[in-house]
Amino acid sequence: MNIIITGGHSGMGFELSRKNLEKGHQVGLIVRSESRKKEAQQLFSGKNLPLFFVADLSKRDEIEAVVQEIRKIWPKVDGLFNNAGVLLDNLYFSEYGNELQLEINAISPYLLAKALKPLLDNSHNPFIVNTATSGLNTKKSINIPEFKKPKKFTKLFGSYIDSKLTMVLLMNHLSKEWENVRILNVDPGAIKTKMTAGGGMPFWLKPIRNIFFRSPEEGAQQLYNAAFGGDFINSGAYISKGKTKKVKLEIKASEIDQLLS
């Protein structure tokens, strides 16, 4: 199979890339820059090596451009793992004026999926697996203007959760429109990665992280099992702790237009 992975060169994403390569799949990794590409190339060895595509996923024109590069090499894409994400330490904005976590964690995977749709359509049984998070049902409603330009910043439990919720709602919206593509949102649980050790984590959670968070390999296995294990066949599922949970909210087409404007 031809598999595209974002965020596939470090942490949980690296373990996911390695697992797909070990299973004999052709893997294409989208990395942010040429320097990241050179660093990532040193991480892989063996007969089956990934292809590398360069795109800053916070820039929408680069998403379109990288898909054109993929089309030159592969006539189809069988699976997409939307795994790239950020957990930021403060309030930053994309060049489109959106809170940066929202841009990278929600809007970018949605636009990438839509751009790859013609290649997914060429596959017999295509899938998209998105890396979600827990706590999505703590929100009683969505507020697109507030998500785009929050009045205050809260580490982890603020804009980050908003961005992951928005991503799941966008992908669930696609799952209702795309009958031929199986779309799954997977909460891999609390994982020890560079992201969860960084400045975006509340200080009081870091000691807990060191003791109780699970390994990247365990998180990667959950993402892989969702795609290939056969236990989750219903598109639009939100999978947390190995079980399907219902996401209480939905996003309207008008709200998507507002999000992308």
RODO-2510 file (C-alpha; in nm, 4 decimals, decimal comma):
residues 261
     n   res          X          Y          Z
     1     m     0,0000     0,0000     0,0000
     2     n     0,0976     0,3633    -0,0516
     3     i     0,0774     0,5409     0,2823
     4     i     0,1232     0,9124     0,3546
     5     i     0,2231     1,0101     0,7089
     6     t     0,2578     1,3592     0,8499
     7     g     0,4722     1,4069     1,1570
     8     g     0,6274     1,0709     1,0791
     9     h     0,9921     1,1467     1,1560
    10     s     0,9860     1,1752     1,5359
    11     g     0,8251     1,0276     1,8440
    12     m     0,5062     0,8353     1,7898
    13     g     0,5055     0,9273     1,4207
    14     f     0,8493     0,7745     1,3703
    15     e     0,7352     0,4491     1,5308
    16     l     0,4282     0,4543     1,3069
    17     s     0,6458     0,5084     0,9992
    18     r     0,8770     0,2266     1,0992
    19     k     0,5864    -0,0094     1,1586
    20     n     0,4376     0,0612     0,8155
    21     l     0,7759     0,0107     0,6503
    22     e     0,8281    -0,3180     0,8346
    23     k     0,4913    -0,4381     0,7039
    24     g     0,6089    -0,3711     0,3481
    25     h     0,4065    -0,0586     0,2751
    26     q     0,5436     0,2243     0,0637
    27     v     0,5612     0,5238     0,2958
    28     g     0,5708     0,8904     0,2021
    29     l     0,6613     1,1300     0,4826
    30     i     0,5646     1,4956     0,4635
    31     v     0,8269     1,6976     0,6514
    32     r     0,8346     2,0710     0,7115
    33     s     1,1637     2,1712     0,5480
    34     e     1,4681     2,0503     0,3576
    35     s     1,6717     2,0576     0,6779
    36     r     1,4117     1,8387     0,8502
    37     k     1,4253     1,6065     0,5507
    38     k     1,8030     1,5665     0,5828
    39     e     1,7713     1,4965     0,9551
    40     a     1,4903     1,2454     0,9016
    41     q     1,6749     1,0567     0,6289
    42     q     1,9404     0,9612     0,8830
    43     l     1,6816     0,7887     1,1028
    44     f     1,5805     0,5161     0,8603
    45     s     1,7778     0,2146     0,7424
    46     g     1,7028    -0,1093     0,5643
    47     k     1,5774    -0,2101     0,2224
    48     n     1,2386    -0,0407     0,2448
    49     l     1,2944     0,3323     0,2949
    50     p     1,0391     0,6128     0,2977
    51     l     1,0006     0,8794     0,0351
    52     f     1,0179     1,2357     0,1581
    53     f     0,7963     1,5265     0,0549
    54     v     0,8591     1,8783     0,1829
    55     a     0,5773     2,1092     0,2918
    56     d     0,5086     2,3463     0,5770
    57     l     0,1550     2,2370     0,6596
    58     s     0,0732     2,5728     0,8135
    59     k     0,0883     2,7173     0,4601
    60     r    -0,2058     2,6227     0,2418
    61     d    -0,0292     2,6750    -0,0896
    62     e     0,2396     2,4280     0,0188
    63     i    -0,0277     2,1674     0,0928
    64     e    -0,1513     2,1957    -0,2653
    65     a     0,2040     2,1873    -0,3993
    66     v     0,3079     1,8778    -0,2043
    67     v     0,0019     1,6874    -0,3233
    68     q     0,1029     1,7666    -0,6799
    69     e     0,4458     1,6196    -0,6038
    70     i     0,2857     1,3060    -0,4619
    71     r     0,0682     1,2718    -0,7742
    72     k     0,3810     1,2663    -0,9927
    73     i     0,5090     0,9570    -0,8105
    74     w     0,2012     0,7634    -0,6985
    75     p    -0,1180     0,7039    -0,8991
    76     k    -0,3057     0,6307    -0,5752
    77     v    -0,2862     0,6763    -0,2001
    78     d    -0,4266     0,3923     0,0080
    79     g    -0,3962     0,5555     0,3474
    80     l    -0,3273     0,8884     0,5154
    81     f    -0,2137     0,9226     0,8757
    82     n    -0,2734     1,2821     0,9837
    83     n    -0,0336     1,2697     1,2763
    84     a     0,1501     1,6048     1,2663
    85     g     0,0543     1,8473     1,5390
    86     v     0,1786     2,1145     1,7745
    87     l     0,1294     2,1912     2,1430
    88     l     0,2309     2,5521     2,1925
    89     d     0,3462     2,7507     2,4924
    90     n     0,1753     3,0763     2,4028
    91     l    -0,0619     3,2465     2,1623
    92     y     0,0683     3,2520     1,8044
    93     f    -0,1108     3,3118     1,4758
    94     s    -0,0794     3,1699     1,1258
    95     e    -0,0372     3,3918     0,8211
    96     y    -0,4150     3,3592     0,7746
    97     g    -0,4818     3,5172     1,1139
    98     n    -0,5850     3,1939     1,2877
    99     e    -0,4548     3,0659     1,6202
   100     l    -0,1601     2,8542     1,5084
   101     q    -0,2608     2,5266     1,6772
   102     l    -0,5986     2,5516     1,5033
   103     e    -0,4264     2,6055     1,1690
   104     i    -0,1832     2,3152     1,2026
   105     n    -0,3843     2,0649     1,4065
   106     a    -0,7257     2,1107     1,2426
   107     i    -0,7330     2,3076     0,9200
   108     s    -0,4177     2,1595     0,7653
   109     p    -0,5175     1,7908     0,7960
   110     y    -0,8620     1,8741     0,6603
   111     l    -0,7181     2,0543     0,3575
   112     l    -0,4587     1,7814     0,3023
   113     a    -0,7285     1,5139     0,3056
   114     k    -0,9374     1,7086     0,0557
   115     a    -0,6400     1,7646    -0,1739
   116     l    -0,5521     1,3930    -0,1628
   117     k    -0,9104     1,2817    -0,2315
   118     p    -0,8554     1,2047    -0,6044
   119     l    -0,5637     0,9761    -0,5146
   120     l    -0,7621     0,8139    -0,2328
   121     d    -1,0447     0,7539    -0,4796
   122     n    -0,8043     0,5450    -0,6901
   123     s    -0,7545     0,3016    -0,4002
   124     h    -0,9747    -0,0021    -0,3413
   125     n    -1,0313     0,0581     0,0303
   126     p    -0,8749     0,3909     0,1344
   127     f    -0,8544     0,5185     0,4901
   128     i    -0,7633     0,8287     0,6851
   129     v    -0,6526     0,7958     1,0477
   130     n    -0,6266     1,1197     1,2442
   131     t    -0,4379     1,1567     1,5719
   132     a    -0,6914     1,3003     1,8157
   133     t    -0,6778     1,3473     2,1918
   134     s    -0,8911     1,2921     2,4998
   135     g    -1,1280     1,5411     2,6577
   136     l    -1,3140     1,6344     2,3418
   137     n    -1,6564     1,6002     2,5005
   138     t    -1,5767     1,8589     2,7664
   139     k    -1,6884     2,1234     2,5166
   140     k    -2,0619     2,1946     2,5110
   141     s    -2,0466     2,4021     2,1919
   142     i    -1,8051     2,5340     1,9344
   143     n    -1,7294     2,8984     1,8762
   144     i    -1,5386     2,9450     1,5519
   145     p    -1,4513     3,3154     1,6007
   146     e    -1,3183     3,2415     1,9503
   147     f    -1,1269     2,9360     1,8255
   148     k    -0,9659     3,1448     1,5506
   149     k    -0,8786     3,4401     1,7722
   150     p    -0,8959     3,3399     2,1389
   151     k    -0,9129     3,6175     2,3955
   152     k    -0,6826     3,4299     2,6334
   153     f    -0,4382     3,1428     2,6125
   154     t    -0,4414     2,8336     2,8320
   155     k    -0,1796     2,5630     2,7888
   156     l    -0,3100     2,2228     2,6742
   157     f    -0,6686     2,2617     2,7964
   158     g    -0,7479     2,5706     2,5899
   159     s    -0,6687     2,6206     2,2233
   160     y    -0,5002     2,2816     2,1876
   161     i    -0,8183     2,0950     2,2850
   162     d    -1,0202     2,3348     2,0667
   163     s    -0,7957     2,2553     1,7706
   164     k    -0,8210     1,8785     1,8142
   165     l    -1,1968     1,8955     1,8575
   166     t    -1,2262     2,1038     1,5419
   167     m    -1,0120     1,8525     1,3528
   168     v    -1,2371     1,5638     1,4566
   169     l    -1,5515     1,7577     1,3653
   170     l    -1,4086     1,8479     1,0237
   171     m    -1,3114     1,4878     0,9574
   172     n    -1,6491     1,3591     1,0714
   173     h    -1,8092     1,6040     0,8310
   174     l    -1,6010     1,4546     0,5501
   175     s    -1,6902     1,1017     0,6595
   176     k    -2,0557     1,1759     0,5886
   177     e    -1,9756     1,3080     0,2422
   178     w    -1,7145     1,0498     0,1384
   179     e    -1,8763     0,7077     0,1373
   180     n    -1,5706     0,5345    -0,0090
   181     v    -1,3091     0,6606     0,2415
   182     r    -1,2977     0,5202     0,5951
   183     i    -1,2105     0,8034     0,8339
   184     l    -1,1121     0,7320     1,1946
   185     n    -1,0083     0,9628     1,4784
   186     v    -0,7842     0,7953     1,7343
   187     d    -0,6926     0,9165     2,0816
   188     p    -0,3669     0,7279     2,1476
   189     g    -0,3637     0,8364     2,5104
   190     a    -0,0920     1,0224     2,6982
   191     i     0,2380     0,9539     2,5200
   192     k     0,5966     1,0448     2,6069
   193     t     0,7120     1,2593     2,3143
   194     k     0,9108     1,5781     2,2646
   195     m     0,5797     1,7586     2,2333
   196     t     0,4550     1,6476     2,5749
   197     a     0,7926     1,7383     2,7252
   198     g     0,7905     2,0857     2,5737
   199     g     0,6783     2,4305     2,6789
   200     g     0,3164     2,3686     2,5851
   201     m     0,2676     2,1305     2,8768
   202     p     0,1526     2,2774     3,2093
   203     f     0,4424     2,2548     3,4555
   204     w     0,2448     2,0471     3,7049
   205     l     0,1839     1,7759     3,4436
   206     k     0,5478     1,7146     3,3569
   207     p     0,6303     1,4984     3,6629
   208     i     0,3161     1,2952     3,5924
   209     r     0,4236     1,2606     3,2299
   210     n     0,7567     1,1116     3,3294
   211     i     0,5900     0,8440     3,5414
   212     f     0,2577     0,7583     3,3786
   213     f     0,2673     0,8515     3,0095
   214     r     0,3101     0,5612     2,7700
   215     s     0,5781     0,4945     2,5111
   216     p     0,5611     0,6204     2,1512
   217     e     0,5543     0,2591     2,0341
   218     e     0,2281     0,1978     2,2200
   219     g     0,0679     0,5045     2,0675
   220     a     0,1831     0,4113     1,7181
   221     q     0,0403     0,0629     1,7614
   222     q    -0,3032     0,2082     1,8356
   223     l    -0,2956     0,4203     1,5221
   224     y    -0,1803     0,1261     1,3139
   225     n    -0,4423    -0,1074     1,4603
   226     a    -0,7177     0,1404     1,3793
   227     a    -0,6135     0,1384     1,0156
   228     f    -0,5377    -0,2301     0,9687
   229     g    -0,6749    -0,4242     1,2646
   230     g    -1,0284    -0,4680     1,1381
   231     d    -1,1992    -0,3773     1,4661
   232     f    -1,3092    -0,0309     1,3539
   233     i    -1,4922    -0,0291     1,0237
   234     n    -1,7416     0,2528     1,0717
   235     s    -1,6230     0,5772     0,9218
   236     g    -1,6370     0,8780     1,1508
   237     a    -1,5517     0,6836     1,4652
   238     y    -1,3733     0,8469     1,7582
   239     i    -1,1631     0,5803     1,9269
   240     s    -1,0370     0,6307     2,2815
   241     k    -0,8922     0,3612     2,5083
   242     g    -0,9618     0,1071     2,2372
   243     k    -1,3349     0,1770     2,2292
   244     t    -1,5576     0,3830     2,0058
   245     k    -1,7035     0,6910     2,1713
   246     k    -1,9618     0,9340     2,0416
   247     v    -1,8554     1,2922     1,9744
   248     k    -2,1503     1,5015     2,0872
   249     l    -2,0942     1,8021     1,8615
   250     e    -2,1138     1,8504     1,4860
   251     i    -1,9825     2,1258     1,2618
   252     k    -2,2027     2,2963     1,0056
   253     a    -2,1018     2,3772     0,6494
   254     s    -2,1407     2,7476     0,7285
   255     e    -1,9019     2,7091     1,0224
   256     i    -1,6452     2,5392     0,7968
   257     d    -1,6682     2,8323     0,5556
   258     q    -1,6189     3,0663     0,8502
   259     l    -1,3205     2,8624     0,9676
   260     l    -1,1496     2,8762     0,6288
   261     s    -1,2224     3,2409     0,5532
***
